[in-house]
Amino acid sequence: MPKSTTLVKIALLLVLCFHGSALFFTLDGTYDAYVHIFFADHYARSWFEPWEYRWYTGFTITSYPPLAHQLIALLSFIGGLKFGFAIVVLLAVSGFVLGIYRFSRLWVSEQAAGYAALFAVFASSIVQTIHIYGQLPTLCGIACLTNVLPEVYTYVRTLEWPRLFRAWSLLGVTVASHHVTTLFGMVFFIVPMIGVALLDEVGPSGNLVKVVQRLIGIVFKRLKYLIIFGVGVGVLMVTIIFPYWYWSKTDPITQVPIPHGSRDSFINVPSSGLMFFLIPLGTTLLLLPYVFRRLYIRRNLFMALSFSLLLLLGTGGTTPIPKKILGANAFDILTLDRFTFWASVLAIPFVGELFQRLLEGDWRQTLIERGQRWRYRLLLGGLIAAVSLTTVLIVNLGRIRPLQPKPIDVQPILNFLDRDMHSRWRFLTLGFGDQMAWLSAQTTALSIDGNYHSARRVIELTVTPIERLENAKFKGIQGIGSLQQFLTVPEKYHLKFIFSNDKFYDPMLYFAGWERVQRLENGILVWQKQDVPPLPSFLPSKDMPKYQKLMWGILPLSALAMMVIVWVYTSLRSRLYRFPAQTYLADLLRERKRAGKLIQQPYLMSTLLIRILPGKRLIWITWLMGVVALLAAVWLKNSEPFPQKTPESTLKAYYNALDFKYFREAYNYFEPTMSFDEYILQLSVRDGLVASYSKLDSMAVRVKERIGNRVKAVVTQKYVTPLDEYIVETPHELVERDGKWWIMPSAPPAATAPDQFLIKGVPAMRNQGKRTVTTATTLHEDIMDRPEMYILSASLVRFQDRYVVVGELQNTDYVPAHVTIEAQLFDRRGRMLVSYNAKYTTSHKVLPKEIIPFRVDFEETAWVKEDDKNPGQFNPNEFTAFKFERKPVTFKVFARAVVADKDLYRDAEIQQVSVSDQQLATGQISNQGTLEISVPQILMATYDSAQRIIWVDHRFLQEGVRPQRKETFAMPLPDLQHIERIQEGRSSQFFVNGLPQETFRPPYTNADRSELIPTLHGFVQFVVNSYIGE
């Protein structure tokens, strides 16, 4: 039988071996590790400067307690930021294991406390917090909190001042690590612990009335000491992180709550229940009857109520009770899985006791004496296997189901930012996950995005429930809508470069006027927006008083140092002067043994359970069956165990596999009449928005005909892309063989290109940049003049309560131009109301002498007003028009151009256009070039009878166009009766490259406009804009 201290030593060794080795494999896939590393990098660069410029438009780091980050910063000077993070994690987990051992000794025997410490190493909530969340401050806070509870208990029992100082010193470190743990720890840990100590002082004997009377008397006797403790804790909380409280009071941030899975109804969203309730509890979920039975006795009543309330709050939005208890504001701000985490910590002592009773206690002896050794081995082996399996699954969850993108080598990105003064502009990452924080920690370049939403002030982000721009596609219209505003008007925040790790965003970037620069060695595609001004030399910041800077940089580490001094001093003093610690612990053990006799005497809940419910064995069997049924329900809800049981389930399983790019799995649903290589070949020749840039949103299967073992069905799929949404209907034939349904392969398209080999002469252009190899600033003679442009016409029109500016622009120069078109609206007094850039309804690349139409819409961020209806899912066609408080009556148009040398493909043309009486224009796009058009866009300019442009619309085709192929299109013509021309612009309202256009000579244009196609009420013109994917 190993001693309890031996078990603790084994637990500490396992912390080093297991968590220490696993952390280096899981760190890249955690949610928050890189965020804390980024904060640590700030302290390593500038310890006493609280303003951080690199995220958003700047924020103060006093918005998060600093101790854990400061420790990482100090250790980073030895072995780097990741090394510092790993060391602090191991120290925190080691402290937690020791804290669990000391905390458990208040409830169970020393031997059981040793097993509790051993179980704490592999507790599901701890493994999840380390290897999935990477939540270091939470670990530091709970490590201190579990160690402070025995000190609080001892102080209340003995009123010894050394115990008070030890408790204060530990709480000071808790505050400096994680203020939320301190606040809720007082409610759910320390106050119940004080109640337990007072009950122990009263004694377990006597009826309930006498116990309450004695308890009230004890409380009044010790009220002074309790007030001293509480006031001291309050002073520590206010003083150590005073800049945080000052910031939150004087500079509060109002933003829309960000949805979190822990607030979901776990019945409606089983995946959230799995992640935020079942996984944190892990094996403890199976042992809850034992935990409840051990808690609901007279001595443990206060802690039992705390545990029950924590479990209830951890259920999130499954019931309305947590929201009513916390209030709507706190419910929308807090992540409720923290309550499940704390409940799992409270249960660890009793789980440890259960293992001790099984391994060497009375349960083991009873089962063996009854000749049930096989049942004993089965029970013990099953529990150990459950703990081991859950631990392994949690550590490898990121491999089983990737939670983050694959690790990205940030060095090529750093090299790009350091080259040619690229760091003079802000950048944005897309598809990086939480690794964007690691990139920011390696550079001083600024990003308009960030990974700490609690302190941001960018209005486009604070008014939408989006956590980061880089994962905007997962946040519906709120996410994509916010991202589109940054892409359309990047000048507002000096955003010039985008590093894309997700090709989903590529079409949106291209049609918003961004251009590809290069693909880096790590596979990241770099996009840039031309003509964005660099950051000013002086950036605004919010300064703090000097005394607060000093407090923030000194007090947290001082709290840690003071804790070490207090604990060392009191420990040495107790040994040197024979401080009665051992005597007190012996008395405490004897009291615990005496109380242990009464532990078997149930009280309150246990009494009710025994009187109302059947025997303990039946309770256990019923509970285990319920847990198994719950896990089975979650599994069945999230997976299809028999996908080929029916034609409908077969088709749904096929399209789900295809959507997640599981091509081998998708192929296995077909009749084996074609090879896998042939199947992949047929998929590879498809391109377009739906084939390459879409996400399956929903689908429905309709069986049309059933003859014997054959079925004909139609699958209606709804695909969402960054640009539009598409409804696709696909017919399928299925056949049943051996009780399984198989999809019959469809015939490949028979169309072939007329030529085997294409030869095309195209103009090639290259901007050399610096012609002389030098690190000096670009020479004046290397700077190219801006291409000359001319705004032929522009008008302010109103359509369905929307004000837009439409017009035409011509490149009058001899070089291609990349154009940015901006429009501003003014009221009758000349006050500017809004400014916005043209987005999708124009061509941003203009060839020499080419004329393009444009339309500038004026948007505002969706879902800003409280009464706005949240669409709940992404709708690419959603448009939130700007709400004008004053009516616009006039406008100005600004056009800026730089020389373009990329994405100048013009070998697509419009053919066979016809306009029906129903005002529907149809035609074909013909690709006569050598490149495949991944995403074709059609711009349709509508003119009135006087050939004045009145409207511009666009359409993205769902299919790509291969060389020497054609794709048909259909577009409805706008009803000109609903379009009101408010003002037709004059040359004095147009500005080109910063100069008034009225100083320019008008270009020569074809007066008859023979390219215009007549319609019932005017004319239309079609322009093709082509995106060539990689």
Residue pairs with C-beta under 8 A, 6 or more apart in sequence:
1 111
1 360
2 10
2 114
3 111
3 114
4 101
4 110
4 111
4 113
4 114
5 114
6 114
7 111
7 114
7 115
7 117
7 118
8 97
8 98
8 101
8 114
8 117
10 118
11 97
11 101
11 114
11 117
11 118
11 120
11 121
12 94
12 97
12 98
14 118
14 121
14 122
15 90
15 93
15 94
15 97
15 121
16 90
16 94
18 121
18 122
19 89
19 90
19 93
19 121
19 130
19 131
20 86
20 90
22 131
22 395
23 86
23 89
23 90
23 130
23 131
24 86
26 130
26 131
26 132
26 395
26 398
27 33
27 82
27 85
27 86
27 134
28 404
28 407
28 435
29 132
29 398
29 402
29 403
29 404
30 131
30 132
30 133
30 134
30 404
30 434
31 132
31 133
31 134
31 135
31 403
31 404
31 434
32 133
32 134
32 135
32 136
32 434
33 85
33 134
33 136
33 434
34 134
34 434
34 435
34 436
34 437
34 438
34 441
34 451
35 434
35 437
35 451
35 452
36 68
36 69
36 72
36 85
36 134
36 136
36 137
37 72
37 81
37 82
37 85
37 437
37 438
37 441
38 437
38 438
38 440
38 441
38 451
39 61
39 64
39 66
39 69
39 452
40 69
40 70
40 72
40 73
40 76
40 81
40 84
40 85
40 441
41 73
41 76
41 81
41 441
41 442
42 52
42 61
42 69
42 73
43 61
43 66
43 69
43 70
43 72
43 73
44 73
44 76
44 77
44 81
45 444
47 70
47 73
47 553
48 549
48 550
48 552
48 553
49 549
50 60
50 61
50 62
50 243
50 544
50 548
50 549
50 552
51 58
51 59
51 60
51 61
51 541
51 542
51 543
51 544
52 58
52 59
52 60
52 61
53 446
53 539
53 541
54 440
54 443
54 444
54 445
54 446
54 447
55 440
55 446
55 447
55 449
55 450
55 451
55 452
55 456
56 448
56 449
56 450
56 455
56 456
56 457
56 458
56 461
57 448
57 457
57 458
57 493
57 539
57 540
58 539
58 540
58 541
58 542
59 450
59 452
59 455
59 456
59 457
60 247
60 251
60 455
60 542
60 544
61 69
62 243
62 244
62 246
62 247
62 544
62 548
62 552
63 244
63 247
63 248
63 452
63 454
63 455
64 137
64 244
64 452
64 454
64 455
65 137
65 175
65 176
65 177
65 178
65 179
65 241
65 244
65 556
66 176
66 241
66 552
66 556
67 137
67 140
67 173
67 176
67 177
67 556
67 557
67 559
67 560
68 88
68 92
68 136
68 137
68 140
68 177
68 178
70 556
70 557
71 84
71 88
71 560
72 81
72 84
72 85
72 88
72 136
73 84
74 84
75 83
75 84
75 87
75 88
76 83
76 84
78 84
79 87
81 441
85 136
88 136
88 140
89 130
89 136
89 139
92 136
92 139
92 140
92 143
93 121
93 126
93 130
93 139
93 143
95 140
95 143
95 144
95 147
96 120
96 126
96 139
96 142
96 143
96 146
97 117
97 120
97 121
98 117
98 147
99 142
99 143
99 144
99 145
99 146
99 147
99 149
100 113
100 116
100 117
100 120
100 146
100 345
100 348
100 349
100 352
101 113
101 114
101 116
101 117
102 113
102 146
102 147
102 149
102 150
103 146
103 147
103 149
103 150
103 349
104 112
104 113
104 116
104 117
104 348
104 349
104 352
104 353
105 113
105 150
106 149
106 150
106 153
106 193
106 196
106 349
107 294
107 300
107 349
107 350
107 353
108 116
108 349
108 350
108 352
108 353
108 356
109 353
109 356
109 592
109 596
110 589
111 356
111 360
112 349
112 352
112 353
112 355
112 356
112 357
112 361
113 349
113 352
114 352
114 356
115 352
115 353
115 355
115 356
115 359
116 348
116 349
116 351
116 352
116 353
117 352
118 352
118 355
119 348
119 351
119 352
119 355
119 387
120 126
120 348
120 352
122 387
122 388
122 391
123 282
123 284
123 344
123 345
123 348
124 279
124 280
124 281
124 282
124 283
124 284
124 344
124 390
124 391
124 394
125 280
125 281
125 282
125 340
125 341
125 344
125 345
126 139
127 390
127 391
127 394
127 395
128 279
128 280
128 394
129 135
129 138
129 139
129 341
130 139
131 394
131 395
131 398
132 394
132 397
132 398
132 403
137 177
137 178
137 181
138 178
138 181
138 338
138 341
140 173
140 174
140 177
140 178
141 174
141 177
141 178
141 180
141 181
141 182
141 185
142 181
142 341
142 342
142 345
144 170
144 171
144 173
144 174
144 177
145 170
145 174
145 181
145 182
145 185
145 189
146 345
147 170
148 166
148 167
148 170
148 171
148 174
148 190
149 189
149 190
149 193
151 163
151 164
151 166
151 167
151 170
152 167
152 190
152 193
152 194
152 197
152 229
153 193
153 194
153 196
153 197
154 160
154 163
154 584
155 163
155 164
155 167
155 225
155 229
156 194
156 197
156 198
156 201
156 222
156 225
156 226
157 197
157 200
157 201
158 584
159 222
159 225
162 570
162 573
162 574
162 579
164 228
164 229
164 232
165 566
165 570
166 566
166 567
166 570
167 229
168 229
168 232
168 233
168 236
169 559
169 562
169 563
169 566
169 567
170 563
171 182
171 233
171 236
172 236
172 240
172 559
172 562
172 563
173 559
173 560
173 563
174 181
174 182
174 185
175 182
175 236
175 237
175 240
175 241
175 559
176 240
176 241
176 555
176 556
176 559
176 560
179 237
179 241
179 244
180 338
182 237
183 237
184 338
184 342
185 342
186 233
187 306
188 306
188 309
188 310
188 342
189 306
189 342
189 346
191 302
192 302
192 303
192 305
192 306
193 302
193 303
194 226
195 301
195 302
195 303
196 299
196 300
196 302
196 303
198 215
198 218
198 219
198 222
199 211
199 215
199 298
199 299
199 301
199 302
200 299
200 591
200 595
201 218
202 211
202 214
202 215
202 218
203 214
204 298
204 299
204 595
204 598
206 214
211 298
219 226
236 559
238 245
239 551
239 555
240 555
240 556
240 559
241 552
241 555
241 556
242 548
242 551
242 555
243 544
243 548
243 549
243 551
243 552
246 548
251 542
253 454
253 455
253 456
253 457
253 462
254 462
255 453
255 456
255 461
255 462
255 463
256 462
256 463
256 464
256 465
256 863
257 332
257 333
257 465
258 453
258 465
258 466
258 467
259 465
260 335
260 336
261 269
261 271
261 272
261 275
261 276
262 272
262 276
262 314
262 316
262 335
262 336
262 337
263 316
263 317
263 331
263 332
263 335
263 336
264 272
264 273
264 316
264 317
265 316
265 317
265 318
266 272
266 273
266 276
266 277
266 315
266 316
266 317
266 318
267 273
267 318
270 633
270 634
270 637
270 638
271 638
272 316
273 318
273 634
274 634
274 638
275 337
276 314
276 316
276 336
276 337
276 340
277 314
277 315
277 316
277 337
277 340
278 285
278 630
278 631
278 634
279 390
279 394
280 314
280 337
280 340
280 341
280 344
281 288
281 340
281 343
281 344
282 344
282 387
282 390
282 394
283 351
283 383
283 386
283 387
283 390
284 291
284 344
284 347
284 348
284 351
285 627
286 383
286 386
286 623
286 624
286 627
287 347
287 350
287 351
287 354
288 347
288 623
289 619
289 620
289 623
290 350
290 351
290 354
291 307
291 347
291 350
291 351
292 304
292 605
293 602
293 606
293 609
294 300
294 350
294 353
294 599
295 303
295 304
295 307
295 350
296 304
296 602
296 603
296 604
296 605
296 606
297 304
297 598
297 599
297 601
297 602
297 603
297 604
297 606
298 598
298 603
298 604
299 595
299 598
299 599
301 603
301 604
303 346
304 605
306 346
307 343
307 346
307 347
309 325
310 339
310 340
310 342
310 343
310 346
311 339
311 340
311 343
312 319
312 321
312 322
312 325
313 322
313 325
313 326
313 336
313 339
314 336
314 337
314 339
314 340
314 343
315 321
315 322
315 336
316 322
316 336
316 337
317 323
322 331
322 336
323 331
326 334
355 383
357 363
357 364
358 364
358 376
358 379
358 380
358 383
359 380
363 376
364 376
367 373
367 375
367 376
367 379
368 376
393 400
397 403
398 404
404 433
404 434
404 435
405 431
405 432
405 433
405 435
405 501
405 502
407 435
408 432
408 435
408 439
408 501
408 522
408 524
409 521
409 522
410 435
410 438
410 439
410 442
410 522
411 522
412 520
412 521
412 522
412 524
413 439
413 499
413 520
413 522
413 524
414 439
414 442
414 443
416 422
416 497
416 520
416 526
417 423
417 427
417 443
417 445
417 497
418 443
421 777
422 445
422 496
422 497
423 443
423 444
423 445
423 446
424 534
424 535
425 494
425 495
425 496
425 497
425 532
425 534
425 535
426 445
426 446
426 447
426 448
426 493
426 494
426 495
426 496
426 497
426 535
427 445
427 446
427 447
427 448
427 495
427 496
427 497
427 498
427 499
428 447
428 448
428 449
428 469
428 470
428 486
428 495
428 497
428 498
428 499
429 436
429 439
429 447
429 449
429 470
429 498
429 499
429 500
429 501
430 469
430 470
430 472
430 498
430 499
430 500
430 501
430 502
430 505
431 470
431 471
431 500
431 501
431 502
431 504
431 505
432 439
432 470
432 499
432 501
433 470
433 471
434 451
436 447
436 449
436 451
436 468
436 470
437 451
440 447
440 450
446 535
448 458
448 469
448 486
448 493
448 495
449 468
449 469
449 470
450 456
450 468
451 468
453 461
453 467
453 468
456 462
458 493
459 861
460 482
460 485
460 486
460 861
461 469
461 482
463 861
463 863
463 864
464 475
464 478
464 479
464 481
464 482
464 861
464 862
464 863
464 864
465 475
465 478
465 863
466 472
466 475
466 478
466 479
466 482
467 475
469 479
469 482
469 483
469 486
471 479
472 479
472 480
472 482
472 483
473 479
473 480
473 502
473 504
473 505
473 695
473 722
473 874
475 874
476 871
476 872
476 873
476 874
476 875
477 862
477 863
477 871
477 873
477 874
477 875
477 878
478 862
478 863
478 870
479 874
480 508
480 722
480 874
480 876
481 859
481 861
481 862
481 878
481 880
482 861
483 505
483 508
484 508
484 512
484 839
484 859
485 859
485 861
486 493
486 495
487 508
487 509
487 512
487 513
487 514
487 529
487 839
488 512
488 513
488 836
488 837
488 839
488 859
489 835
489 836
489 837
490 496
490 529
490 532
491 532
491 533
494 532
494 533
494 534
494 535
495 529
495 532
496 528
496 529
496 532
496 534
497 517
497 526
497 527
497 528
498 509
498 514
498 526
498 527
498 528
499 524
499 525
499 526
499 527
500 506
500 509
500 524
500 525
500 526
500 527
501 523
501 524
501 525
503 525
503 692
503 693
503 1029
503 1030
504 693
504 695
504 722
505 722
506 525
506 693
506 1027
506 1029
506 1030
507 689
507 693
507 721
507 722
507 723
507 934
507 935
507 956
507 1027
507 1029
508 722
508 723
509 527
510 516
510 903
510 935
510 1027
511 723
511 839
511 840
511 844
511 935
511 937
511 956
511 1025
511 1027
512 839
512 840
513 529
513 818
513 820
513 837
513 838
513 839
513 844
514 527
514 528
514 529
515 527
515 528
515 529
515 530
515 818
515 900
515 902
515 903
516 525
516 526
516 527
516 902
516 903
517 526
517 527
517 528
518 525
518 526
519 525
519 526
519 1030
520 526
525 1030
530 818
530 820
530 898
530 900
531 818
531 820
531 896
531 897
531 898
570 579
573 579
574 581
602 609
602 610
609 619
613 619
635 641
640 649
640 652
640 653
642 649
643 649
643 650
643 652
643 653
643 669
644 650
644 653
644 669
644 740
644 741
644 742
645 740
645 741
646 741
647 701
647 703
647 711
647 713
647 734
647 741
648 701
648 703
648 713
649 741
650 669
650 734
650 740
650 741
650 742
650 743
651 701
651 713
651 715
651 732
651 734
651 743
652 699
652 701
653 669
654 666
654 669
654 743
655 696
655 699
655 715
655 717
656 696
657 663
657 665
657 666
657 669
658 666
658 696
659 695
659 696
663 679
663 680
663 683
664 676
667 676
667 679
667 680
669 742
669 743
670 679
670 742
670 743
670 744
670 745
671 735
671 742
671 743
671 744
671 745
673 744
673 745
674 745
679 745
682 748
685 962
686 692
686 959
686 960
687 932
687 934
687 959
687 960
687 962
687 1029
688 934
688 935
688 957
688 958
688 959
688 960
689 719
689 721
689 723
689 724
689 726
689 935
689 956
689 957
689 958
690 719
690 721
690 726
690 728
690 958
690 959
691 959
691 960
692 934
692 960
692 1029
693 721
693 722
693 723
693 935
694 719
694 720
694 721
694 726
695 719
695 720
695 721
696 717
696 718
696 719
697 718
697 719
697 720
697 725
697 873
697 874
698 717
698 718
699 715
699 716
699 717
699 718
700 715
700 716
701 713
701 714
701 715
701 716
702 713
702 714
702 715
702 716
703 711
703 712
703 713
704 712
704 713
704 714
705 711
705 712
706 712
709 735
709 736
709 737
710 733
710 734
710 735
710 736
711 733
711 734
711 735
711 736
711 741
712 731
712 732
712 733
712 734
713 731
713 732
713 733
713 734
714 729
714 730
714 731
714 732
715 729
715 730
715 732
716 727
716 728
716 729
717 727
717 728
717 729
717 730
718 725
718 726
718 727
719 725
719 726
719 727
719 728
719 958
720 874
720 876
721 876
721 956
722 876
723 840
723 876
723 935
723 956
724 876
724 877
724 956
724 958
725 875
725 876
725 877
726 958
728 958
732 743
732 744
732 746
733 743
733 744
734 741
734 742
734 743
734 744
735 741
735 742
735 744
736 742
751 965
753 962
753 963
753 964
753 965
754 964
755 964
758 930
758 963
758 964
760 907
760 929
760 930
762 907
762 929
765 815
765 816
765 901
765 904
766 901
767 784
767 899
767 901
768 782
769 778
769 782
770 778
770 779
770 782
771 782
772 779
772 782
784 898
784 899
786 896
786 897
786 898
786 899
786 993
787 811
787 813
787 815
787 816
787 817
787 897
787 898
787 899
788 811
788 812
788 813
788 897
788 992
788 993
788 1000
789 809
789 810
789 811
789 812
789 813
789 817
789 819
789 846
789 895
789 897
789 992
789 993
790 809
790 810
790 812
790 992
790 997
790 1000
790 1002
790 1003
791 807
791 808
791 809
791 893
791 895
791 985
791 990
791 992
791 997
792 807
792 808
792 809
792 810
792 851
792 1005
793 807
793 808
793 948
793 949
793 984
793 985
794 805
794 806
794 807
794 808
794 823
794 891
794 893
794 985
794 989
794 990
795 805
795 806
795 807
795 948
795 949
795 950
795 981
795 982
795 983
795 984
795 985
796 803
796 804
796 805
796 825
796 888
796 890
796 891
796 981
796 982
796 983
796 985
797 803
797 804
797 805
797 806
797 950
797 951
797 979
797 980
797 981
797 982
798 804
798 979
798 980
798 982
799 951
799 974
799 978
799 979
799 980
800 978
801 881
802 857
802 858
802 879
802 881
803 825
803 858
803 881
803 882
803 884
803 888
803 982
804 855
804 856
804 857
804 858
805 823
805 825
805 855
805 856
805 891
805 893
806 853
806 854
806 855
806 856
806 949
806 950
806 951
806 952
807 853
807 854
807 893
807 949
807 985
808 851
808 852
808 853
808 854
808 941
808 949
809 819
809 821
809 846
809 851
809 852
809 854
809 895
810 846
810 849
810 850
810 851
810 852
810 1003
810 1005
811 817
811 819
811 846
811 847
811 848
811 849
811 850
811 897
812 849
812 1003
813 848
814 848
815 848
815 899
815 900
816 845
816 846
816 847
816 848
816 899
816 900
816 901
816 904
817 845
817 846
817 897
817 898
817 899
817 900
818 844
818 845
818 846
818 897
818 898
818 899
818 900
819 842
819 844
819 845
819 846
819 852
819 895
819 896
819 897
820 837
820 838
820 844
820 895
820 896
820 897
821 837
821 838
821 842
821 854
821 856
821 893
821 894
821 895
822 835
822 836
822 837
822 838
822 856
822 893
822 894
822 895
822 896
823 835
823 836
823 837
823 838
823 856
823 858
823 891
823 892
823 893
823 894
824 832
824 834
824 835
824 891
824 892
824 894
825 832
825 833
825 834
825 835
825 858
825 884
825 888
825 890
825 891
826 832
826 833
826 888
826 889
826 890
826 891
826 892
827 833
827 886
827 887
827 888
827 889
828 887
828 889
828 890
830 890
831 886
833 884
833 886
833 888
834 858
834 882
834 884
834 888
836 856
836 857
836 858
836 859
836 882
837 856
838 854
838 855
838 856
839 857
840 937
840 954
841 853
841 854
841 855
841 856
841 857
841 939
841 952
841 953
841 954
842 852
842 853
842 854
842 855
842 939
842 952
843 852
843 939
843 1023
843 1025
845 900
845 903
845 904
846 852
846 897
846 900
847 904
847 906
851 1005
852 939
852 1023
853 939
853 941
853 949
853 952
853 1021
853 1023
854 952
855 951
855 952
855 953
856 893
857 879
857 881
858 881
858 882
859 879
859 880
859 881
859 882
860 880
860 881
860 882
860 883
861 880
862 868
862 878
862 880
863 870
863 880
871 878
888 982
889 982
889 983
890 983
890 989
891 983
891 985
891 989
892 989
892 990
892 991
893 985
893 989
893 990
893 991
894 991
894 992
894 994
895 990
895 991
895 992
895 993
896 992
896 993
896 994
897 992
897 993
903 1027
903 1028
905 929
905 931
905 933
905 1026
905 1028
906 1026
907 927
907 928
907 929
907 930
907 931
908 925
908 926
908 927
908 928
908 929
908 933
908 936
908 961
908 1024
908 1026
909 925
909 926
909 928
909 1024
910 923
910 924
910 925
910 926
910 938
910 1022
910 1024
911 923
911 924
911 925
911 926
911 966
912 923
912 924
913 921
913 922
913 923
913 1013
913 1022
914 921
914 922
914 923
915 921
915 973
915 1013
915 1014
915 1015
915 1016
915 1020
916 922
917 1016
919 972
919 973
919 975
919 1015
919 1016
920 970
920 971
920 972
920 973
921 940
921 970
921 971
921 972
921 973
921 1013
921 1015
921 1020
921 1022
922 968
922 969
922 970
922 971
923 968
923 969
923 1022
924 966
924 967
924 968
924 969
925 933
925 936
925 938
925 957
925 961
925 966
925 967
925 968
925 969
925 1024
926 961
926 965
926 966
927 933
927 961
927 962
927 963
927 964
927 965
927 966
928 963
928 964
929 963
930 963
931 963
931 1028
932 960
932 961
932 962
932 963
932 1028
932 1029
933 960
933 961
933 962
933 1026
933 1027
933 1028
934 960
934 1027
934 1028
934 1029
935 956
935 957
935 960
935 1026
935 1027
935 1029
936 956
936 957
936 960
936 961
936 967
936 1024
936 1025
936 1026
936 1027
937 954
937 955
937 956
937 957
937 1024
937 1025
937 1026
937 1027
938 954
938 955
938 957
938 969
938 971
938 1022
938 1023
938 1024
938 1025
939 952
939 953
939 954
939 1022
939 1023
939 1024
939 1025
940 952
940 953
940 954
940 955
940 971
940 973
940 1020
940 1021
940 1022
941 949
941 951
941 952
941 1020
941 1021
941 1022
941 1023
942 949
942 950
942 951
942 952
942 953
942 973
942 974
942 976
942 1015
942 1018
942 1019
942 1020
943 949
943 950
943 1012
943 1018
943 1019
943 1020
943 1021
944 950
944 976
944 1017
944 1018
945 1017
945 1018
947 1009
947 1012
947 1018
947 1019
948 984
950 976
950 979
950 981
950 1018
951 974
951 976
951 979
953 971
953 974
955 969
955 971
957 967
957 969
959 967
960 967
960 1029
961 967
973 1015
973 1020
976 1017
976 1018
987 997
987 998
988 996
988 997
988 998
990 996
990 997
990 998
991 997
992 1000
1009 1019
1011 1021
1012 1019
1012 1020
1012 1021
1013 1019
1013 1020
1013 1021
1013 1022
